[in-house]
Amino acid sequence: MSIFGSLEIGARGLGASQLALNVLGQNVSNANTEGYSRKRLELSADSRTDPSFGEMGFGVNVDKVARISDNFLELQIRRELTEQGFFISLDKGLERIENILTEPSDAGLNEAMDKFWASWQDLANNPEDPAAREVVRSTALVMEDKFHTLSRQFDELQMAQEADIEGKVEMINGMAEEIFNINEEIASMEISGGMANDGRDRRDYLMQELSKLIDVDTFEDEQGRLNVVTAGNVLVGAATVIKLELEKSTTTDESGELVQIGTIKFENTDKIYTPRGGELKGAFEMRDEIIPKFENFLDELASTFVESVNNLHSTGYNLEGNTGVDFFTQTNQTAESISLSASIRASEHNIAAATGGTSVGPINLASTIPAPTNQVIDLKTIDPNYRDIVQGSLQINMGSSELREGPGNDYVVDYGLGTVTFLNYNRYAGGEAIDVNFRYNSSGFSGPGDGSNALGIAQLRDQFTMGQDINGNPIKTMGEFYSSSIGVLGIERNQAKSNVETRGFLVNQFMNRKQEISGVSLDEELGDMIKFEHSYQASARFISTINKLLDTLLNM
Amino acid sequence: MSSRVTFSQINGLVQSNIQRNYAKIANLQEQLSSGKAIQRPSDAPVDLTKDLQLRSDLRQLEQFKRNIEDGMSYLTIVESTMSSTNDLFQRSRELALQARNDTNTDTERAHIMSEVKVILDSMVATANRSYNGAFVFAGTETRTPPYELREGKDRIDSFDNSATDGADNVLNLGAPIKIWDRNVTDSQVVTPNPNGNAPVNDILPGSLKITGLTEGEDYEVDYVQGTITFLPTTTTNIPGIGNLTDTEIAAAIPTADPEGRAETYPGWPVPPFSPQPGGGLEVTFEWIKRSDKDMDGVINREIEVGLTGKINVTASEVFGSPTDVTTWDAMVKLMEGLHKDKGAIIGEAISDIDSSYERILTGQATMGARMNRIEMTQSRNDESYIETTRLHSFIEDIDFAKVISEFLMQESVYNASLQSGARVIQPTLANFL
């Protein structure tokens, strides 16, 4: 080994330390850069073959600048981000729906419905009073308004989802293109044996962002290009990038309105893209499943209102003595279209509070009530017309005392069929005459003081008009239907929220692990800085020592 | 924790912990400032469903309370009306007893008659009592008063001595002729005559006048049934005509025989004949007309879920239906007895008054029972309201003491996380190199 060889060793040592400090400086400067993974200088001892000693050291070799990262961890992170992204989308959307419906509060639909029913009760108490009629009309208008507003807000939310989808598609396309470009960079750099560390960092970061939006599968080919596949279709390929296209088509929805629906297709093909995860999938689910579900709830509720109120109202009589008037416009049965009929808007006199009714009685029933096994008396056996009894008009007297109606009292009535079922058999066995008075519905106006139709409408509040059991019979009232829909909303949002939290927890764990492996620890770098400073000083001292040797040699 | 910890890990952890604590405090603050435990459906979905239903139930109970109170005031009014009618009856009965005694002179009876007339007017006024603009005894036909004291007019404009059935407007001797009121041409009349007029009953005694004729001499009136009977006598030499003198008839029925026959009694043509327009005997009177509308309608109030209470009493139940001996029949009979100065009629009137009185008592008893029932429902309603409010509050409202102590605890946790976080993120090795 010549002296110049020793100098070479020293110089190499200096170079290595300096390089190490450069790498360290790079790490420290980029400690807060998103997606940066720390770099390490990989050194190896160099040696030459000496004929006498065999391998003889020849200084330090800089092998490469290594990038400390874990590919498997990346895959795990991406997967969790995709899952979480889906639920984040749902959570945000459901939160907005909660804000639209504003329950529980005094401004919600529940309150508007309660006030509507109450106004019919007040009308039943004062059918001739124009003020009571006006109140019925105005509570109905408030309810109509509320339905319209809710419908409109849902439409707006739907449009916002469309815009969101559009925005996400653009982002995905942008990221896909960038990934493709980085692939090119990495391929050309690494083909000559280099390491495209920063390129890889950037690519990993982009992949993380992309996986939040859609589900991704990747594989890296021998040239270092990362192929990205989503929902089984290639997004970024070895030779090209296949972007997503948003195709808008106009269709009519159930209410007959023109809406623009966006479908995503792969560029220049007809293949439709349905993401299997990520925020984009969440946005689709909101748009196609969840928002329509709640819109349908509202529509069903509106339709039941219109049908059931009109059913009773059109057979009732208004102050003019006319019948056959609808309260709501019969053909407008969605939340968007529900409206008071023209006649009601024109005058509150047209509200049909009265039923028709012919008085009958007193009719003397058999002086003994039938035996306990058959305590039902069918009024139709007396006259086939005796059915559709006016609610509350039936009065039964036994001798001089009046019997009481209701379960737990003396009798119950089926007003529609015209049957009276006597409870409490022992009470009637005494043989006293039983007289019954009632009114049944035939044609004819029963007077401005009759509020029984209004009462019937008010009682719709407690009748089963919605929901279905296995036999197709309704099992819920309108109020129950609405509150259970709100319950569904609450439960779904809770699920989404807790999923976001759980996935978030997992994401954090993996991110932490990544930090553990690839993150820059300032303290570590500071410590290493001292180390390399010392080794630089040592190498420099070595060189000056060799220099002295050279001096000594040259001055011999 | 782990083998290698970087600064950004620590930073990230500190931040997320502080975030979490902050979010908890914010939630507690929201609860405290609104007083409500449930701000949105996702806070407690199942509780919210119950909450919405309870709110609704409370509204309904409030409504029932309003209905009950309205029903109660209605019943009270009806009850007091019937009470007043009772008092008036009592007074009438006293007067009747006093007047029945035949030792009364006719002037004394006349005095009593004027007081009875005043009582009758009051009775008509009470029968037409209204509440909130609706007549209370008129069932659902609340715009028409149940009874009216009206001026009536009829005309007898033909004569047929052969007819024995007392048909309308035919002067027939010895048989009661039904009076109709030509002032009424309502299409609502229940049993009209061919002209659409209403049949008359309950005429006020002393008010019936026939131009040119005298009551008691020429004709008799049955005031309750509403008939006139022209009295036949045999003092004239026209067989079967009666004690109307020819000049009286001539004066009362100015007609001409269309065939121009000469008559034995000028002005009194051979029967039967058709009247000339404008001719005929005019009858004027005052009578009590019952409304022709269907007054048996039921007025209900819904006082509990599915339970309605009838709150009205119909005119038929209080004053009698057209087929009964009505209150007015009784009063008119009394006045008839006073007018005709006949103690026997007054005697009959007393028993009629008694049965009408019974009827009102029965009506009052029924009303009393109804009021009791509604009152019981009212106390049930009050209890339900309190219980439902309690349940509702339990679900929806926060327990202030509990939330405040949670808040204070969370606040100290938050402070601790802030302080400890601050201490951890500050020092680095650079401080010491």
Interface residues (C-beta under 8 A of the other chain):
Chain A: A31 N32 L94 E95 E98 N99 L101 E103 P104 N110 E111 M113 D114 K115 W117 A118 Q121 D122 A124 N125 N126 E128 D129 A354 G357 S359 V390 Q391 G392 S393 Q395 S400 E402 R404 E405 G406 R439 S446 G447 P448 G449 D450 G451 S452 L455 A458 Q459 R461 D462 G479 E480 Y482 S483 S484 I486 G487 V488 L489 G490 I491 R493 N494 K497 N508 M511 N512 R513 Q515 E516 I517 G519 V520 S521 L522 D523 L526 G527 I530
Chain B: S2 S3 R4 V5 T6 F7 S8 Q9 G12 L13 S16 K36 I38 R40 P41 S42 D43 A44 P45 V46 L48 T49 D51 L52 Q53 R55 S56 R59 Q60 E62 Q63 R66 N67 D70 N132 G133 A134 A138 G139 T140 E141 T142 R143 K293 D294 D296 G297 V298 I299 N300 R301 E302 V305 G306 L307 T308 K310 T362 T366 A369 R373 E396 T428 L429 A430 L433
